[in-house]
Amino acid sequence: MASYPVELLQITHHYSGEPVLADVSLAFEANCVTVILGKSGSGKSTLLQVINGMIRPGTGTVKIFGEPISYKDIHTMRLQMGYVVQQVGLFPHLTIYENIALLGKVVHRPTDVIRKRVVHLMDMVKLPQAYGDKYPYQLSGGEQQRAGLCRAMLLEPPVLLMDEPFAALDYETKHTIYDHLLAIQKHEPRTVILVSHDLEEAQLLADNVVWLQDGTAKMTGDASVIRSIQESYRSGK
Ligand SMILES: Nc1ncnc2c1ncn2[C@@H]1O[C@H](COP(=O)(O)OP(=O)(O)OP(=O)(O)O)[C@@H](O)[C@H]1O
């Protein structure tokens, strides 16, 4: 039986005695976009950090490509996972090119291979190549976010984790980046796990959806469950 790229088995986690994840078991389908929806404080970011090993859960197992995470060797495992957050986290003293290329240097990829990949990624998200020489402060929020996306995909990670990466962007910029993301999924599909509280974003991007409520996976399924989630939002349940 083929294993899932990411699997959570009975994950429970507490912060200072307060439960934040309660017996969460989920399997994320390969090469699909799964959107984890939930209100503020429902445990979405914690769940994502449990997946990339930043947080070791109180109990339960995280499996990456069928193998439980080895917390001793977390850096090797993390190279398989791109991570994009809302505050893009580009290094201000590095150019856009240097920011995107950074991980390639860390794993000693040949310079020409890195350069080709950066050019390809910038093309995919429609960032002009000349922007490679600029510094992050010279780019708009949406452009910085696109650079962040390129950086996360440099090493072609099979899994991409995204924590509300578009929340601070205006409607039009968001929609442009959605289009880029969907185009990238077509050209080089990967397992994307995207945390959001935005139902429209889920509607546009999700193959699958998880509805997290008070640290529990209340509903899971394909994008058709968004309608039930919408009702739950409205009724405040
Ligand atoms: N490091 C921490 N120490 C203590 N409590 C924390 C910590 N991180 C998060 N929490 C608490 O755990 C709960 C879940 O937080 P989490 O950030 O996972 O939720 P979220 O669904 O991502 O929220 P948001 O949409 O507001 O970002 C919240 O009540 C939060 O205050």
The ligand as an SDF file (V2000), in Angstrom:
LIG
                    3D

 31 33  0  0  0  0  0  0  0  0999 V2000
    4.1250   28.9620   22.0020 N   0  0  0  0  0  0  0  0  0  0  0  0
    2.9230   29.0060   22.5770 C   0  0  0  0  0  0  0  0  0  0  0  0
    2.8170   28.9570   23.9220 N   0  0  0  0  0  0  0  0  0  0  0  0
    1.6120   28.9610   24.5390 C   0  0  0  0  0  0  0  0  0  0  0  0
    0.4270   29.0020   23.8860 N   0  0  0  0  0  0  0  0  0  0  0  0
    0.4720   29.0490   22.5450 C   0  0  0  0  0  0  0  0  0  0  0  0
    1.7260   29.0590   21.8250 C   0  0  0  0  0  0  0  0  0  0  0  0
    1.4380   29.0940   20.4990 N   0  0  0  0  0  0  0  0  0  0  0  0
    0.1010   29.1180   20.3920 C   0  0  0  0  0  0  0  0  0  0  0  0
   -0.4840   29.0930   21.6100 N   0  0  0  0  0  0  0  0  0  0  0  0
   -1.9420   29.0560   21.8690 C   0  0  0  0  0  0  0  0  0  0  0  0
   -2.4520   27.8640   21.2680 O   0  0  0  0  0  0  0  0  0  0  0  0
   -3.6900   28.1060   20.6200 C   0  0  0  0  0  0  0  0  0  0  0  0
   -3.5900   27.7340   19.1540 C   0  0  0  0  0  0  0  0  0  0  0  0
   -2.6470   28.5710   18.5100 O   0  0  0  0  0  0  0  0  0  0  0  0
   -2.3120   28.4530   16.9630 P   0  0  0  0  0  0  0  0  0  0  0  0
   -1.3640   29.5520   16.6410 O   0  0  0  0  0  0  0  0  0  0  0  0
   -1.9090   27.0760   16.6470 O   0  0  0  0  0  0  0  0  0  0  0  0
   -3.7430   28.7290   16.3220 O   0  0  0  0  0  0  0  0  0  0  0  0
   -4.1640   29.2270   14.8790 P   0  0  0  0  0  0  0  0  0  0  0  0
   -5.3810   28.4940   14.5220 O   0  0  0  0  0  0  0  0  0  0  0  0
   -2.9960   29.1210   13.9360 O   0  0  0  0  0  0  0  0  0  0  0  0
   -4.4890   30.7650   15.1350 O   0  0  0  0  0  0  0  0  0  0  0  0
   -4.3960   32.0480   14.1580 P   0  0  0  0  0  0  0  0  0  0  0  0
   -5.3390   31.8030   13.0130 O   0  0  0  0  0  0  0  0  0  0  0  0
   -4.8380   33.1740   15.0450 O   0  0  0  0  0  0  0  0  0  0  0  0
   -2.9560   32.1740   13.7220 O   0  0  0  0  0  0  0  0  0  0  0  0
   -4.0130   29.5760   20.8630 C   0  0  0  0  0  0  0  0  0  0  0  0
   -4.8830   29.6510   21.9490 O   0  0  0  0  0  0  0  0  0  0  0  0
   -2.6800   30.1970   21.1980 C   0  0  0  0  0  0  0  0  0  0  0  0
   -2.8170   31.2830   22.0680 O   0  0  0  0  0  0  0  0  0  0  0  0
  1  2  1  0
  2  3  1  0
  2  7  2  0
  3  4  2  0
  4  5  1  0
  5  6  2  0
  6  7  1  0
  6 10  1  0
  7  8  1  0
  8  9  2  0
  9 10  1  0
 10 11  1  0
 11 12  1  0
 11 30  1  0
 12 13  1  0
 13 14  1  0
 13 28  1  0
 14 15  1  0
 15 16  1  0
 16 17  2  0
 16 18  1  0
 16 19  1  0
 19 20  1  0
 20 21  2  0
 20 22  1  0
 20 23  1  0
 23 24  1  0
 24 25  2  0
 24 26  1  0
 24 27  1  0
 28 29  1  0
 28 30  1  0
 30 31  1  0
M  END
$$$$
